[in-house]
Amino acid sequence: MKTQHIIAEFADEVEKASVSFWYVKEGDEIEKDQPLIEFVTEKTSFTYPSPVTCKIIKLLFKEGDEVLANQEIAEVEIK
């Protein structure tokens, strides 16, 4: 199996967001487009879906942590 990192890709006007909560935990398997993480900014909150079907190896941020656009947020094993 191949491992890779999921990148936080935000809308152009969003430079950073905080992790509100994870829908998954390490070891979980998730399908493409299922909810992965909930982000919150000063103006809104939004759910970020998984871009791939995978198994979560490691979550790189905790709830409350700030994430920059295009930063790696999780290490996954591609199915």
Biopython code that builds the backbone (N, CA, C, O; Angstrom):
import numpy as np
from Bio.PDB.StructureBuilder import StructureBuilder

atoms = [
    (1, "MET", "N", (0.833, -1.188, 0.000)),
    (1, "MET", "CA", (0.000, 0.000, 0.000)),
    (1, "MET", "C", (0.880, 1.254, 0.000)),
    (1, "MET", "O", (1.981, 1.262, 0.550)),
    (2, "LYS", "N", (0.375, 2.285, -0.616)),
    (2, "LYS", "CA", (1.108, 3.530, -0.763)),
    (2, "LYS", "C", (0.636, 4.548, 0.277)),
    (2, "LYS", "O", (-0.568, 4.721, 0.469)),
    (3, "THR", "N", (1.573, 5.223, 0.947)),
    (3, "THR", "CA", (1.199, 6.275, 1.886)),
    (3, "THR", "C", (1.404, 7.637, 1.242)),
    (3, "THR", "O", (2.281, 7.816, 0.398)),
    (4, "GLN", "N", (0.584, 8.590, 1.653)),
    (4, "GLN", "CA", (0.704, 9.963, 1.189)),
    (4, "GLN", "C", (0.115, 10.881, 2.248)),
    (4, "GLN", "O", (-0.414, 10.420, 3.259)),
    (5, "HIS", "N", (0.209, 12.166, 2.011)),
    (5, "HIS", "CA", (-0.346, 13.154, 2.936)),
    (5, "HIS", "C", (-1.539, 13.852, 2.307)),
    (5, "HIS", "O", (-1.540, 14.148, 1.112)),
    (6, "ILE", "N", (-2.551, 14.112, 3.117)),
    (6, "ILE", "CA", (-3.685, 14.917, 2.670)),
    (6, "ILE", "C", (-3.337, 16.371, 2.968)),
    (6, "ILE", "O", (-2.873, 16.703, 4.058)),
    (7, "ILE", "N", (-3.568, 17.226, 1.986)),
    (7, "ILE", "CA", (-3.249, 18.647, 2.061)),
    (7, "ILE", "C", (-4.536, 19.440, 2.283)),
    (7, "ILE", "O", (-5.563, 19.143, 1.672)),
    (8, "ALA", "N", (-4.483, 20.448, 3.157)),
    (8, "ALA", "CA", (-5.628, 21.331, 3.380)),
    (8, "ALA", "C", (-5.699, 22.341, 2.240)),
    (8, "ALA", "O", (-4.921, 23.294, 2.195)),
    (9, "GLU", "N", (-6.623, 22.129, 1.336)),
    (9, "GLU", "CA", (-6.822, 23.046, 0.220)),
    (9, "GLU", "C", (-8.047, 23.901, 0.516)),
    (9, "GLU", "O", (-9.175, 23.409, 0.506)),
    (10, "PHE", "N", (-7.818, 25.189, 0.779)),
    (10, "PHE", "CA", (-8.892, 26.119, 1.125)),
    (10, "PHE", "C", (-9.253, 26.981, -0.079)),
    (10, "PHE", "O", (-8.516, 27.033, -1.063)),
    (11, "ALA", "N", (-10.393, 27.653, 0.011)),
    (11, "ALA", "CA", (-10.770, 28.652, -0.991)),
    (11, "ALA", "C", (-9.694, 29.744, -1.001)),
    (11, "ALA", "O", (-9.011, 29.955, 0.001)),
    (12, "ASP", "N", (-9.549, 30.432, -2.127)),
    (12, "ASP", "CA", (-8.486, 31.431, -2.289)),
    (12, "ASP", "C", (-8.439, 32.475, -1.175)),
    (12, "ASP", "O", (-7.356, 32.896, -0.770)),
    (13, "GLU", "N", (-9.592, 32.894, -0.680)),
    (13, "GLU", "CA", (-9.613, 33.951, 0.341)),
    (13, "GLU", "C", (-9.290, 33.448, 1.746)),
    (13, "GLU", "O", (-9.113, 34.258, 2.656)),
    (14, "VAL", "N", (-9.210, 32.139, 1.945)),
    (14, "VAL", "CA", (-8.917, 31.557, 3.260)),
    (14, "VAL", "C", (-7.437, 31.196, 3.332)),
    (14, "VAL", "O", (-6.967, 30.326, 2.599)),
    (15, "GLU", "N", (-6.705, 31.872, 4.224)),
    (15, "GLU", "CA", (-5.274, 31.608, 4.390)),
    (15, "GLU", "C", (-4.996, 30.628, 5.520)),
    (15, "GLU", "O", (-4.002, 29.903, 5.497)),
    (16, "LYS", "N", (-5.895, 30.614, 6.520)),
    (16, "LYS", "CA", (-5.712, 29.732, 7.671)),
    (16, "LYS", "C", (-7.067, 29.434, 8.297)),
    (16, "LYS", "O", (-8.031, 30.179, 8.123)),
    (17, "ALA", "N", (-7.116, 28.324, 9.030)),
    (17, "ALA", "CA", (-8.330, 27.915, 9.734)),
    (17, "ALA", "C", (-7.916, 27.061, 10.924)),
    (17, "ALA", "O", (-6.830, 26.481, 10.939)),
    (18, "SER", "N", (-8.781, 26.991, 11.904)),
    (18, "SER", "CA", (-8.519, 26.158, 13.077)),
    (18, "SER", "C", (-9.298, 24.857, 12.972)),
    (18, "SER", "O", (-10.398, 24.820, 12.419)),
    (19, "VAL", "N", (-8.715, 23.791, 13.508)),
    (19, "VAL", "CA", (-9.383, 22.494, 13.531)),
    (19, "VAL", "C", (-10.485, 22.549, 14.585)),
    (19, "VAL", "O", (-10.210, 22.721, 15.772)),
    (20, "SER", "N", (-11.726, 22.403, 14.145)),
    (20, "SER", "CA", (-12.851, 22.351, 15.078)),
    (20, "SER", "C", (-12.967, 20.939, 15.639)),
    (20, "SER", "O", (-13.003, 20.754, 16.855)),
    (21, "PHE", "N", (-13.025, 19.945, 14.758)),
    (21, "PHE", "CA", (-12.976, 18.548, 15.180)),
    (21, "PHE", "C", (-12.715, 17.636, 13.987)),
    (21, "PHE", "O", (-12.968, 17.997, 12.838)),
    (22, "TRP", "N", (-12.206, 16.452, 14.287)),
    (22, "TRP", "CA", (-11.968, 15.408, 13.292)),
    (22, "TRP", "C", (-13.173, 14.483, 13.274)),
    (22, "TRP", "O", (-13.715, 14.153, 14.329)),
    (23, "TYR", "N", (-13.594, 14.065, 12.103)),
    (23, "TYR", "CA", (-14.639, 13.063, 11.960)),
    (23, "TYR", "C", (-14.059, 11.656, 12.068)),
    (23, "TYR", "O", (-14.808, 10.688, 12.189)),
    (24, "VAL", "N", (-12.741, 11.534, 12.026)),
    (24, "VAL", "CA", (-12.055, 10.247, 12.030)),
    (24, "VAL", "C", (-11.005, 10.207, 13.123)),
    (24, "VAL", "O", (-10.664, 11.230, 13.717)),
    (25, "LYS", "N", (-10.496, 9.004, 13.380)),
    (25, "LYS", "CA", (-9.357, 8.847, 14.286)),
    (25, "LYS", "C", (-8.332, 7.959, 13.590)),
    (25, "LYS", "O", (-8.644, 7.323, 12.583)),
    (26, "GLU", "N", (-7.132, 7.914, 14.110)),
    (26, "GLU", "CA", (-6.088, 7.083, 13.520)),
    (26, "GLU", "C", (-6.540, 5.630, 13.484)),
    (26, "GLU", "O", (-7.074, 5.110, 14.464)),
    (27, "GLY", "N", (-6.322, 4.978, 12.344)),
    (27, "GLY", "CA", (-6.737, 3.599, 12.145)),
    (27, "GLY", "C", (-8.054, 3.456, 11.397)),
    (27, "GLY", "O", (-8.363, 2.380, 10.885)),
    (28, "ASP", "N", (-8.836, 4.536, 11.330)),
    (28, "ASP", "CA", (-10.112, 4.493, 10.614)),
    (28, "ASP", "C", (-9.895, 4.389, 9.111)),
    (28, "ASP", "O", (-8.902, 4.881, 8.576)),
    (29, "GLU", "N", (-10.840, 3.741, 8.442)),
    (29, "GLU", "CA", (-10.872, 3.721, 6.987)),
    (29, "GLU", "C", (-11.986, 4.653, 6.550)),
    (29, "GLU", "O", (-13.048, 4.692, 7.171)),
    (30, "ILE", "N", (-11.745, 5.406, 5.479)),
    (30, "ILE", "CA", (-12.701, 6.412, 5.028)),
    (30, "ILE", "C", (-12.773, 6.377, 3.502)),
    (30, "ILE", "O", (-11.775, 6.140, 2.822)),
    (31, "GLU", "N", (-13.960, 6.617, 2.990)),
    (31, "GLU", "CA", (-14.178, 6.661, 1.543)),
    (31, "GLU", "C", (-13.961, 8.083, 1.026)),
    (31, "GLU", "O", (-14.092, 9.056, 1.767)),
    (32, "LYS", "N", (-13.629, 8.178, -0.250)),
    (32, "LYS", "CA", (-13.482, 9.483, -0.897)),
    (32, "LYS", "C", (-14.785, 10.261, -0.723)),
    (32, "LYS", "O", (-15.876, 9.705, -0.854)),
    (33, "ASP", "N", (-14.657, 11.550, -0.425)),
    (33, "ASP", "CA", (-15.755, 12.512, -0.259)),
    (33, "ASP", "C", (-16.502, 12.391, 1.071)),
    (33, "ASP", "O", (-17.436, 13.158, 1.307)),
    (34, "GLN", "N", (-16.124, 11.451, 1.951)),
    (34, "GLN", "CA", (-16.718, 11.423, 3.285)),
    (34, "GLN", "C", (-16.102, 12.548, 4.116)),
    (34, "GLN", "O", (-14.956, 12.930, 3.875)),
    (35, "PRO", "N", (-16.845, 13.087, 5.095)),
    (35, "PRO", "CA", (-16.285, 14.142, 5.943)),
    (35, "PRO", "C", (-15.023, 13.666, 6.666)),
    (35, "PRO", "O", (-14.993, 12.581, 7.246)),
    (36, "LEU", "N", (-13.989, 14.497, 6.618)),
    (36, "LEU", "CA", (-12.705, 14.173, 7.242)),
    (36, "LEU", "C", (-12.466, 15.054, 8.461)),
    (36, "LEU", "O", (-12.136, 14.562, 9.541)),
    (37, "ILE", "N", (-12.637, 16.367, 8.277)),
    (37, "ILE", "CA", (-12.298, 17.328, 9.320)),
    (37, "ILE", "C", (-13.202, 18.549, 9.209)),
    (37, "ILE", "O", (-13.627, 18.919, 8.115)),
    (38, "GLU", "N", (-13.488, 19.162, 10.329)),
    (38, "GLU", "CA", (-14.264, 20.406, 10.365)),
    (38, "GLU", "C", (-13.307, 21.537, 10.726)),
    (38, "GLU", "O", (-12.601, 21.476, 11.732)),
    (39, "PHE", "N", (-13.297, 22.572, 9.883)),
    (39, "PHE", "CA", (-12.468, 23.755, 10.118)),
    (39, "PHE", "C", (-13.350, 24.931, 10.499)),
    (39, "PHE", "O", (-14.525, 24.986, 10.135)),
    (40, "VAL", "N", (-12.772, 25.871, 11.235)),
    (40, "VAL", "CA", (-13.473, 27.101, 11.588)),
    (40, "VAL", "C", (-12.534, 28.281, 11.346)),
    (40, "VAL", "O", (-11.341, 28.216, 11.645)),
    (41, "THR", "N", (-13.100, 29.368, 10.796)),
    (41, "THR", "CA", (-12.366, 30.623, 10.619)),
    (41, "THR", "C", (-13.096, 31.689, 11.421)),
    (41, "THR", "O", (-14.066, 31.386, 12.116)),
    (42, "GLU", "N", (-12.642, 32.928, 11.332)),
    (42, "GLU", "CA", (-13.321, 34.014, 12.048)),
    (42, "GLU", "C", (-14.739, 34.225, 11.537)),
    (42, "GLU", "O", (-15.599, 34.710, 12.272)),
    (43, "LYS", "N", (-14.990, 33.860, 10.272)),
    (43, "LYS", "CA", (-16.283, 34.143, 9.656)),
    (43, "LYS", "C", (-17.186, 32.936, 9.438)),
    (43, "LYS", "O", (-18.403, 33.090, 9.330)),
    (44, "THR", "N", (-16.615, 31.742, 9.373)),
    (44, "THR", "CA", (-17.424, 30.578, 9.004)),
    (44, "THR", "C", (-16.788, 29.281, 9.492)),
    (44, "THR", "O", (-15.660, 29.269, 9.985)),
    (45, "SER", "N", (-17.526, 28.205, 9.346)),
    (45, "SER", "CA", (-16.969, 26.862, 9.559)),
    (45, "SER", "C", (-17.312, 26.038, 8.332)),
    (45, "SER", "O", (-18.304, 26.305, 7.654)),
    (46, "PHE", "N", (-16.489, 25.035, 8.047)),
    (46, "PHE", "CA", (-16.742, 24.204, 6.882)),
    (46, "PHE", "C", (-16.142, 22.816, 7.079)),
    (46, "PHE", "O", (-15.144, 22.636, 7.777)),
    (47, "THR", "N", (-16.781, 21.852, 6.445)),
    (47, "THR", "CA", (-16.325, 20.475, 6.479)),
    (47, "THR", "C", (-15.421, 20.231, 5.280)),
    (47, "THR", "O", (-15.741, 20.619, 4.156)),
    (48, "TYR", "N", (-14.289, 19.582, 5.532)),
    (48, "TYR", "CA", (-13.342, 19.233, 4.467)),
    (48, "TYR", "C", (-13.457, 17.739, 4.229)),
    (48, "TYR", "O", (-13.191, 16.951, 5.137)),
    (49, "PRO", "N", (-13.852, 17.327, 3.013)),
    (49, "PRO", "CA", (-14.006, 15.893, 2.722)),
    (49, "PRO", "C", (-12.677, 15.234, 2.374)),
    (49, "PRO", "O", (-11.721, 15.899, 1.977)),
    (50, "SER", "N", (-12.637, 13.939, 2.527)),
    (50, "SER", "CA", (-11.446, 13.189, 2.139)),
    (50, "SER", "C", (-11.319, 13.192, 0.622)),
    (50, "SER", "O", (-12.281, 12.866, -0.073)),
    (51, "PRO", "N", (-10.158, 13.552, 0.095)),
    (51, "PRO", "CA", (-9.973, 13.546, -1.355)),
    (51, "PRO", "C", (-9.721, 12.146, -1.930)),
    (51, "PRO", "O", (-9.712, 11.973, -3.149)),
    (52, "VAL", "N", (-9.517, 11.145, -1.057)),
    (52, "VAL", "CA", (-9.208, 9.785, -1.496)),
    (52, "VAL", "C", (-9.827, 8.758, -0.548)),
    (52, "VAL", "O", (-10.141, 9.073, 0.600)),
    (53, "THR", "N", (-10.001, 7.525, -1.039)),
    (53, "THR", "CA", (-10.366, 6.403, -0.182)),
    (53, "THR", "C", (-9.074, 5.922, 0.468)),
    (53, "THR", "O", (-8.098, 5.624, -0.221)),
    (54, "CYS", "N", (-9.071, 5.847, 1.807)),
    (54, "CYS", "CA", (-7.810, 5.580, 2.495)),
    (54, "CYS", "C", (-8.025, 5.089, 3.918)),
    (54, "CYS", "O", (-9.146, 5.040, 4.424)),
    (55, "LYS", "N", (-6.912, 4.727, 4.544)),
    (55, "LYS", "CA", (-6.859, 4.407, 5.974)),
    (55, "LYS", "C", (-6.040, 5.518, 6.626)),
    (55, "LYS", "O", (-4.971, 5.876, 6.131)),
    (56, "ILE", "N", (-6.535, 6.059, 7.725)),
    (56, "ILE", "CA", (-5.845, 7.137, 8.430)),
    (56, "ILE", "C", (-4.683, 6.545, 9.224)),
    (56, "ILE", "O", (-4.890, 5.715, 10.110)),
    (57, "ILE", "N", (-3.470, 6.970, 8.908)),
    (57, "ILE", "CA", (-2.282, 6.514, 9.625)),
    (57, "ILE", "C", (-1.971, 7.451, 10.784)),
    (57, "ILE", "O", (-1.766, 6.999, 11.910)),
    (58, "LYS", "N", (-1.934, 8.769, 10.511)),
    (58, "LYS", "CA", (-1.601, 9.735, 11.552)),
    (58, "LYS", "C", (-2.287, 11.061, 11.268)),
    (58, "LYS", "O", (-2.235, 11.572, 10.150)),
    (59, "LEU", "N", (-2.934, 11.617, 12.296)),
    (59, "LEU", "CA", (-3.499, 12.962, 12.223)),
    (59, "LEU", "C", (-2.404, 13.923, 12.671)),
    (59, "LEU", "O", (-1.820, 13.740, 13.739)),
    (60, "LEU", "N", (-2.126, 14.933, 11.874)),
    (60, "LEU", "CA", (-0.996, 15.814, 12.145)),
    (60, "LEU", "C", (-1.359, 17.045, 12.965)),
    (60, "LEU", "O", (-0.472, 17.808, 13.348)),
    (61, "PHE", "N", (-2.655, 17.255, 13.246)),
    (61, "PHE", "CA", (-3.107, 18.384, 14.055)),
    (61, "PHE", "C", (-4.142, 17.922, 15.059)),
    (61, "PHE", "O", (-4.844, 16.936, 14.833)),
    (62, "LYS", "N", (-4.235, 18.643, 16.177)),
    (62, "LYS", "CA", (-5.239, 18.376, 17.202)),
    (62, "LYS", "C", (-6.340, 19.425, 17.098)),
    (62, "LYS", "O", (-6.158, 20.472, 16.477)),
    (63, "GLU", "N", (-7.467, 19.137, 17.705)),
    (63, "GLU", "CA", (-8.552, 20.114, 17.755)),
    (63, "GLU", "C", (-8.041, 21.390, 18.421)),
    (63, "GLU", "O", (-7.399, 21.348, 19.471)),
    (64, "GLY", "N", (-8.342, 22.531, 17.782)),
    (64, "GLY", "CA", (-7.890, 23.824, 18.287)),
    (64, "GLY", "C", (-6.636, 24.329, 17.593)),
    (64, "GLY", "O", (-6.338, 25.521, 17.658)),
    (65, "ASP", "N", (-5.889, 23.442, 16.928)),
    (65, "ASP", "CA", (-4.674, 23.853, 16.221)),
    (65, "ASP", "C", (-5.023, 24.670, 14.982)),
    (65, "ASP", "O", (-6.066, 24.466, 14.361)),
    (66, "GLU", "N", (-4.137, 25.596, 14.633)),
    (66, "GLU", "CA", (-4.300, 26.404, 13.430)),
    (66, "GLU", "C", (-3.586, 25.736, 12.253)),
    (66, "GLU", "O", (-2.455, 25.269, 12.388)),
    (67, "VAL", "N", (-4.250, 25.697, 11.111)),
    (67, "VAL", "CA", (-3.714, 25.088, 9.897)),
    (67, "VAL", "C", (-3.642, 26.148, 8.807)),
    (67, "VAL", "O", (-4.595, 26.898, 8.597)),
    (68, "LEU", "N", (-2.523, 26.206, 8.125)),
    (68, "LEU", "CA", (-2.366, 27.117, 7.001)),
    (68, "LEU", "C", (-2.823, 26.435, 5.716)),
    (68, "LEU", "O", (-2.776, 25.209, 5.609)),
    (69, "ALA", "N", (-3.262, 27.221, 4.752)),
    (69, "ALA", "CA", (-3.652, 26.685, 3.453)),
    (69, "ALA", "C", (-2.482, 25.900, 2.860)),
    (69, "ALA", "O", (-1.330, 26.322, 2.958)),
    (70, "ASN", "N", (-2.781, 24.777, 2.256)),
    (70, "ASN", "CA", (-1.817, 23.894, 1.589)),
    (70, "ASN", "C", (-0.854, 23.196, 2.544)),
    (70, "ASN", "O", (0.206, 22.732, 2.124)),
    (71, "GLN", "N", (-1.212, 23.117, 3.817)),
    (71, "GLN", "CA", (-0.400, 22.409, 4.797)),
    (71, "GLN", "C", (-0.883, 20.961, 4.896)),
    (71, "GLN", "O", (-2.076, 20.692, 4.752)),
    (72, "GLU", "N", (0.040, 20.030, 5.141)),
    (72, "GLU", "CA", (-0.317, 18.630, 5.318)),
    (72, "GLU", "C", (-1.077, 18.462, 6.639)),
    (72, "GLU", "O", (-0.653, 18.968, 7.678)),
    (73, "ILE", "N", (-2.216, 17.738, 6.582)),
    (73, "ILE", "CA", (-3.021, 17.575, 7.793)),
    (73, "ILE", "C", (-3.117, 16.129, 8.273)),
    (73, "ILE", "O", (-3.437, 15.887, 9.437)),
    (74, "ALA", "N", (-2.843, 15.160, 7.388)),
    (74, "ALA", "CA", (-2.943, 13.758, 7.783)),
    (74, "ALA", "C", (-2.080, 12.893, 6.879)),
    (74, "ALA", "O", (-1.926, 13.167, 5.689)),
    (75, "GLU", "N", (-1.518, 11.839, 7.472)),
    (75, "GLU", "CA", (-0.814, 10.820, 6.702)),
    (75, "GLU", "C", (-1.781, 9.661, 6.522)),
    (75, "GLU", "O", (-2.390, 9.200, 7.487)),
    (76, "VAL", "N", (-1.924, 9.188, 5.286)),
    (76, "VAL", "CA", (-2.889, 8.137, 4.995)),
    (76, "VAL", "C", (-2.265, 7.042, 4.146)),
    (76, "VAL", "O", (-1.235, 7.238, 3.502)),
    (77, "GLU", "N", (-2.921, 5.876, 4.163)),
    (77, "GLU", "CA", (-2.539, 4.761, 3.304)),
    (77, "GLU", "C", (-3.641, 4.628, 2.249)),
    (77, "GLU", "O", (-4.810, 4.420, 2.573)),
    (78, "ILE", "N", (-3.246, 4.752, 0.997)),
    (78, "ILE", "CA", (-4.210, 4.701, -0.103)),
    (78, "ILE", "C", (-4.696, 3.276, -0.323)),
    (78, "ILE", "O", (-3.911, 2.329, -0.323)),
    (79, "LYS", "N", (-5.977, 3.144, -0.506)),
    (79, "LYS", "CA", (-6.597, 1.829, -0.757)),
    (79, "LYS", "C", (-6.656, 1.552, -2.241)),
    (79, "LYS", "O", (-7.143, 0.499, -2.654)),
]
sb = StructureBuilder()
sb.init_structure("model")
sb.init_model(0)
sb.init_chain("A")
sb.init_seg("    ")
for serial, (resi, resn, name, xyz) in enumerate(atoms, 1):
    if name == "N":
        sb.init_residue(resn, " ", resi, " ")
    sb.init_atom(name, np.array(xyz, "f"), 0.0, 1.0, " ", f" {name:<3s}", serial, name[0])
structure = sb.get_structure()
